[in-house]
Amino acid sequence: MYRHGHLGITLLILAPISYALVQNGQFVIAGLLVFGVFIIEPLLDITIEYPDSHTVV
């Protein structure tokens, strides 16, 4: 999957979780969650650079 796909899936999953946290007044946890996910999210694209990283059965 390419970067735009990863970002879209990340936002789709992260939005309701962060919304629930903010509604409960847990702003710091919501901010750390968003920060952590957007730090980890680009690491998934490293497999595009290596052609033999995906195994097709």
Buried (B, 14 or more C-beta within 10 A) or exposed (E): EEEEEBBEEBBEEBEEBBEEBEEEEBEEBBEEBBEEBEEEBEEBEEEEEEEEEEEEE
